[in-house]
Amino acid sequence: MANSARAALVLFAHGARDAQWSAPFRAIQQAVAARRQDLTVELAFLELMQPTLGDCVAQLVRGDHTHITVAPLFLAQGGHLKQDLPRLMKSLSAKYPAAEITVLPPIGEVTELLEAIAEWLVNGVPR
């Protein structure tokens, strides 16, 4: 089991030109950090916003985090998750061999989240 004092979670999102776009992801970051005070929770982006995943992982490794989990906040397996993320992970693993860097499934593959969205939609439409 990871030493939680040296464990980190990186929420990984696409990024956008509009700074307000990241507000829901920052809210998730704050909610997770409030529930897991033993865990460093960061937010990183594929493009258009900072920090990048590479910059975020570099900062965490410099901070002696040896167990880093990346959580892709993407609904579907498009090119970014099929090609870009594996390429980034391969590069980061090679650059930081002492760190254990793992990836969770994208949120669109988590049954409980899909069920929660479906329930919200069912209840959101007047009967």
TACOR-V565417 format. One record per pair of residues at least 12 apart in sequence whose C-alpha atoms are under 10 Angstrom apart, sorted by sequence separation. I is the first residue (numbers start at 1). J is the second residue. D is the distance in whole Angstrom. If there is no record, write none. Layout:
{{I,J,D} {I,J,D}}
This chain:
{{13,25,8} {29,41,6} {30,42,9} {44,56,6} {57,69,10} {89,101,8} {12,25,9} {28,41,10} {29,42,7} {30,43,10} {43,56,8} {44,57,9} {57,70,9} {72,85,9} {89,102,8} {11,25,8} {29,43,7} {42,56,7} {89,103,9} {11,26,9} {28,43,9} {42,57,9} {70,85,10} {26,42,9} {11,28,9} {26,43,7} {53,70,9} {86,103,10} {11,29,7} {25,43,8} {42,60,9} {85,103,9} {10,29,9} {25,44,10} {70,89,9} {9,29,9} {40,60,9} {22,43,9} {9,32,9} {22,45,10} {9,33,9} {81,105,10} {40,65,9} {81,106,8} {44,70,9} {22,49,9} {41,68,10} {43,70,10} {44,71,10} {45,72,10} {40,68,9} {41,69,10} {42,70,10} {43,71,9} {44,72,10} {45,73,10} {77,105,10} {15,44,8} {16,45,9} {19,48,10} {39,68,10} {77,106,8} {8,38,9} {9,39,7} {10,40,8} {11,41,7} {12,42,9} {13,43,8} {14,44,8} {15,45,5} {16,46,9} {17,47,9} {18,48,9} {19,49,8} {66,96,9} {75,105,10} {76,106,7} {77,107,10} {7,38,8} {8,39,6} {9,40,6} {10,41,6} {11,42,6} {12,43,6} {13,44,6} {14,45,5} {15,46,6} {16,47,7} {17,48,6} {18,49,9} {66,97,10} {67,98,9} {68,99,7} {69,100,8} {70,101,7} {71,102,9} {72,103,8} {73,104,10} {74,105,9} {75,106,6} {76,107,8} {77,108,8} {4,36,10} {5,37,9} {6,38,9} {7,39,6} {8,40,5} {9,41,5} {10,42,5} {11,43,5} {12,44,5} {13,45,5} {14,46,5} {15,47,5} {16,48,5} {17,49,7} {53,85,9} {66,98,7} {67,99,6} {68,100,6} {69,101,6} {70,102,6} {71,103,6} {72,104,7} {73,105,9} {74,106,5} {75,107,6} {76,108,6} {77,109,9} {4,37,10} {5,38,6} {6,39,8} {7,40,7} {8,41,6} {9,42,6} {10,43,5} {11,44,6} {12,45,6} {13,46,6} {14,47,6} {15,48,5} {16,49,6} {65,98,10} {66,99,4} {67,100,5} {68,101,5} {69,102,5} {70,103,5} {71,104,5} {72,105,7} {73,106,6} {74,107,6} {75,108,4} {76,109,8} {4,38,6} {5,39,7} {6,40,8} {7,41,9} {8,42,8} {9,43,8} {10,44,7} {11,45,8} {12,46,7} {13,47,9} {14,48,8} {15,49,5} {46,80,8} {54,88,8} {58,92,9} {65,99,7} {66,100,6} {67,101,6} {68,102,6} {69,103,6} {70,104,6} {71,105,7} {72,106,5} {73,107,6} {74,108,6} {75,109,7} {3,38,9} {4,39,6} {5,40,8} {10,45,10} {14,49,8} {15,50,8} {53,88,8} {54,89,9} {57,92,8} {61,96,8} {64,99,9} {65,100,9} {66,101,8} {67,102,8} {68,103,9} {69,104,7} {70,105,9} {71,106,7} {72,107,7} {73,108,8} {74,109,9} {75,110,9} {3,39,10} {4,40,9} {13,49,9} {15,51,10} {53,89,9} {70,106,10} {71,107,8} {72,108,9} {15,52,9} {54,91,9} {58,95,9} {61,98,9} {14,52,10} {46,84,8} {54,92,7} {58,96,8} {61,99,7} {13,52,10} {46,85,8} {53,92,9} {57,96,9} {60,99,10} {75,114,9} {12,52,9} {13,53,9} {12,53,7} {54,95,10} {11,53,9} {46,88,10} {57,99,10} {10,53,8} {12,56,10} {57,101,9} {10,56,8} {10,57,8} {9,57,10} {25,73,8} {8,57,9} {10,60,10} {9,60,10} {8,60,8} {7,60,9} {8,61,10} {6,60,9} {6,61,9} {6,63,8} {7,64,9} {8,65,7} {6,64,6} {7,65,6} {8,66,8} {9,67,9} {10,68,7} {11,69,9} {12,70,7} {13,71,9} {14,72,9} {5,64,9} {6,65,4} {7,66,6} {8,67,6} {9,68,6} {10,69,6} {11,70,6} {12,71,6} {13,72,6} {14,73,8} {5,65,8} {6,66,6} {7,67,5} {8,68,5} {9,69,5} {10,70,5} {11,71,5} {12,72,5} {13,73,5} {14,74,8} {4,65,9} {5,66,10} {6,67,7} {7,68,6} {8,69,6} {9,70,6} {10,71,6} {11,72,6} {12,73,6} {13,74,7} {3,65,9} {4,66,10} {5,67,10} {6,68,9} {7,69,8} {8,70,9} {9,71,7} {10,72,8} {11,73,7} {12,74,8} {3,66,8} {4,67,8} {10,73,10} {2,66,8} {3,67,8} {2,67,6} {1,67,10} {2,68,9} {14,80,8} {12,85,10} {12,103,10} {9,101,10} {7,100,10} {8,101,10} {9,102,10} {10,103,9} {11,104,10} {9,103,10} {12,106,9} {2,100,9}}
